[in-house]
Amino acid sequence: MNAAQRLDATLRDELETLKSRQLYRLRRIVEGPQQTELVLDGVHCLNFSSNDYLGLAAHPVLASAVRAALDSYGVGAGAAHLVTGHTRAHHALEEELAAFTGRPRALLFSTGYMANLGVASALLKRGDSVFEDRLNHASLLDAGLASGAHFRRYPHADIQALRAQLGASAGRTLVMTDGVFSMDGDIAPLTALADCCECKSAFLMVDDAHGVGVLGAHGRGSLEYHGLGHDAVPILMGTLGKALGSFGAFVAGSETLIEMLIQRARTYIYTTASPPALAEAARAALRLVQTETWRRERLSSLIRRFREGAQQLDLPLMPSETAIQPLLIGAAGRTIEVSERLRKLGLLVIAIRPPTVPEGTARLRITLTAAHSDVQVDRLLDGLQQALRETAA
């Protein structure tokens, strides 16, 4: 048996273990644009699993911006930002994101994952300390672990536990948290976190991937929702591929912070810049976020409709006032079964299982968008009731 065969034999055993534990993941092929009705593996279905919260991913204004930018810039950026990849489109988007978030500067990254890794690698070293919410996104956890700093996790949203842990911190101290938790849909207690960090001379970073564009009177995210500014939260990360319907991410903060990231964030320095056409799409989306306020109002209305309907049906929804509406089931096997029943009813709701969520908390991650109709939400409620009844023990 050669090396490739030995490796495959070992990996096959691990894959079989995942299958036996109902933790095996599959990809399905989507045809056409992201919208509320999808063709998935050749089958039409209503989509309740997208992060396209404002319904902008297939918006014609964004597509038009991309087409025009392709004529101006071509397709690829060709190099990293620090070489020849930083175009006028990228620079304009950074300036507009800074203005939108109310911060001196913003810096583009290829993804939110790379932005989080970049911040941690630039700001932390051995001898420093990093503290994270236990339910943080994997990218934040990986960033903290990879930084080399002393890494600790505090119980979800538990300010008192964090305060006690911070008492033993050393070196530069960074607290990293999601603004909106991607699997639970709840909003972090940012005011209390900011106060705690101020008392303990720690710095707070918020990953607002699921808040930017959606929360706050102007869509500026979870910080606006809490009435917090740059002074309280010096490091803000946001993504462009969710509510803004495009691709990429950014970090916003002070002039000094951004200059330090340019100098030391390895995931910025050593990565080819994203296509400038996508930066133009994000600029178009940012304008829509600020002018078409009805999208946030519509989304809020649908969230209320769904939760009221779920309460009437006694569905086991977790507490959330955001577009992420988790329905807790518990066992991974049954969660998959309910998801498959829904798919047969023409409803796409993805099952979320460990290790994405803790053992025993498998759930359906239902996401709503401003593009959904009342009728579609009602159809989802009917389907959930039926699928749960049919899979009951």
ABEGO torsion letter per residue (X at the ends): XBAAAAAAAAAAAAAAAAAAAGABBBBBBBBEBBBABBBBGGBBBBBAABABAAGAAABAAAAAAAAAAAAAAEABAGBBAABAABBAAAAAAAAAAAAAAGBABBBBBABAAAAAAAAAAAABBBGBBBBBBAABBAAAAAAAAAAGBBBBBBBBGBAAAAAAAAAABBEBBBBBBBABBAAAGBBBBAAAAAAAAAAAGBBBBBBAAAABGABEAAGAEAAAAAGBBAAABABBBBBAABAAGBBEBBBBEBAAAAAAAAAABAAAAABBBBBAAAAAAAAAAAAAAAABAAAAAAAAAAAAAAAAAAAAAGBBBBBBABABBBBBAGBAAAAAAAAAAAAAAGBBBBBBBOAABBBGABBBBBBBBAABBAAAAAAAAAAAAAAAAAABX
